[in-house]
Amino acid sequence: MRTVPGRASANELPIAVVETLPLWQLDIVELTGHNLESRGREEVNHLLEAGWRLLHIYTLKYEEDGVWRERPMGILGRLR
């Protein structure tokens, strides 16, 4: 987010305020999607510790070998 004098960037705002901002105002420079099941959770936790923000959680529904499966997924964004 370009800093305007007297205005905080998204990294400096409390999370409750950031959650109410439209996505385009966050000035995200990179996006990634990850599986939130146990094997993907460690990578997601590392990204969160590195300053990435969890933007969205959804359930991926897909068919595999004639069986419908569901997998929790997350979209994370890295702010400028």
N, C-alpha and C positions, 0 to 999 in steps of 0.2 A: 504494500500500500504506500503510495507516495505520501510523505509526511507534509501536512499543511501546518504552518505555524499555529500553535495553540490547539492542535488536534492530535490525538494519540494514534499510533499505528495499531493494527489488529493484534500484534504480539504484546502490546502494552495494555490492552483492554481486558477487564475481567471476563471470564469465560461466559458468564450470563449475558453480557452485552454482545460478545462475538456471536453467540448462538442466534441472536435476533437479526444480525446483519444479512442482507442478501448475499448469496455466494460470490457474485461478481465484485463485491466491495472488500473481500478478504485478500485480494491480490495474491492468489495462489499461483505458484510457479511450476508446481509438479503435482500430479495425481497418481495414486496407485490403489489397486484393489487387492484385498487379501482375504483368504479363508480365515474365519474366526474360530474354527474348531481347534482342538488342542494342538495339532501340529503346526498351525499357522499363527497361533496366539503369541508365541515367543517373538516372532518377527514383528508383529503389530506392536507389542509392548516396547521393543527396541525403537521403533519409529516414533511412538508417542514420547518416549524419554528423550529423543533427539529433537523434539519440538514440533513434530507433525501433529495435525489436528484431525480427529475423527469426524468426518463430515456426514456420513450416512451409513446406516446398517440396514441390510435387506436380506431376504431369503432367496437364494438361487434355487430354482426348481428345474430339474433336468431329468431326462429319461436315459437310463443306462441298462442295456440288456433287457428291455421290456419292463423295467421297474422304475417308477417315478421316485426320485430322491430329492431331498432338500438339504441345503448347506448354508449356514449363516455366513454372510460376507460383509466386509466393511470397505468403505471408500475413505481414503485418507488424503489429505492435502498438505503440502509444505508451503508455508507462507514465505514471502520474500524477506 
